[in-house]
Amino acid sequence: MGRGQIAFYYKRMSPENQRAFNRWLRANAILGSTFAAGIIAMAVAGAMSAGPHDAAVASSTSASAGAMPEPRRRPMGVVTTQEPKIRQKLF
């Protein structure tokens, strides 16, 4: 559709079709506004959750130390074994 053709087709529509088109357009505007408000709210919430703590942690750790977590250490002298659990049949 070229420039100005939408208005031309809208004028040629019956009043009933114009009302249906207006309802459709209004519903899409409401849904789009709701979606945009949700996106903005998530962006604001994400920006507020970053806070100064995350910035301090990011500046205090080096890239190589922050990339790999520390391995978990087991207490010395403790031996753990897991035996297979066998269920008894009740029949």
C-alpha positions as CSV (number, residue, x, y, z in Angstrom):
1,M,0.0,0.0,0.0
2,G,1.3,3.4,-0.9
3,R,1.1,6.6,0.9
4,G,-2.5,7.7,1.7
5,Q,-4.0,4.4,0.5
6,I,-4.9,3.3,4.0
7,A,-7.1,6.3,4.6
8,F,-8.6,5.8,1.2
9,Y,-9.6,2.2,2.0
10,Y,-10.8,3.2,5.5
11,K,-13.1,5.8,4.1
12,R,-14.5,3.2,1.6
13,M,-15.3,0.7,4.4
14,S,-18.8,0.4,5.8
15,P,-19.5,2.0,9.2
16,E,-19.7,-1.5,10.7
17,N,-16.3,-2.5,9.4
18,Q,-14.8,0.9,10.5
19,R,-16.1,0.2,14.1
20,A,-14.6,-3.3,13.9
21,F,-11.3,-1.9,12.7
22,N,-11.3,0.7,15.4
23,R,-11.9,-2.0,18.1
24,W,-9.1,-4.1,16.7
25,L,-6.8,-1.1,16.6
26,R,-7.7,-0.1,20.1
27,A,-7.1,-3.6,21.4
28,N,-3.7,-3.8,19.8
29,A,-2.8,-0.4,21.2
30,I,-3.7,-1.6,24.7
31,L,-1.8,-4.9,24.4
32,G,1.2,-3.1,23.0
33,S,1.2,-0.5,25.8
34,T,0.9,-3.3,28.4
35,F,3.7,-5.2,26.9
36,A,5.9,-2.1,26.7
37,A,5.1,-1.2,30.4
38,G,6.1,-4.8,31.4
39,I,9.4,-4.5,29.5
40,I,10.2,-1.2,31.1
41,A,9.3,-2.5,34.6
42,M,11.6,-5.5,34.1
43,A,14.4,-3.2,32.9
44,V,14.0,-0.9,36.0
45,A,13.9,-3.9,38.3
46,G,17.0,-5.3,36.8
47,A,18.8,-2.0,37.0
48,M,17.9,-1.7,40.7
49,S,18.9,-5.2,41.6
50,A,22.4,-4.8,40.2
51,G,23.2,-2.3,43.0
52,P,26.6,-1.3,44.3
53,H,27.3,-4.8,45.7
54,D,27.7,-6.4,42.3
55,A,29.9,-3.6,41.1
56,A,32.1,-3.9,44.1
57,V,32.4,-7.7,43.6
58,A,33.2,-7.3,39.9
59,S,35.9,-4.7,40.6
60,S,37.6,-6.7,43.4
61,T,37.9,-10.1,41.6
62,S,40.2,-10.7,38.7
63,A,38.9,-12.3,35.5
64,S,40.8,-15.5,36.0
65,A,39.8,-16.0,39.6
66,G,36.2,-15.1,39.0
67,A,35.9,-17.5,36.0
68,M,36.4,-20.7,37.9
69,P,34.8,-21.5,41.3
70,E,36.9,-22.8,44.1
71,P,36.8,-26.6,44.5
72,R,34.9,-28.0,47.5
73,R,37.1,-29.3,50.2
74,R,36.3,-32.4,52.2
75,P,37.1,-32.6,55.9
76,M,40.3,-34.6,56.5
77,G,39.9,-38.1,57.9
78,V,36.3,-38.5,56.9
79,V,35.6,-41.4,54.5
80,T,32.3,-41.5,52.8
81,T,30.9,-44.4,51.0
82,Q,27.4,-44.8,49.6
83,E,25.9,-48.2,49.5
84,P,23.2,-49.0,47.0
85,K,19.8,-48.8,48.5
86,I,17.7,-51.9,48.0
87,R,14.0,-51.8,48.3
88,Q,12.1,-54.8,49.5
89,K,9.1,-56.0,47.7
90,L,6.0,-56.0,49.9
91,F,4.2,-58.6,47.8
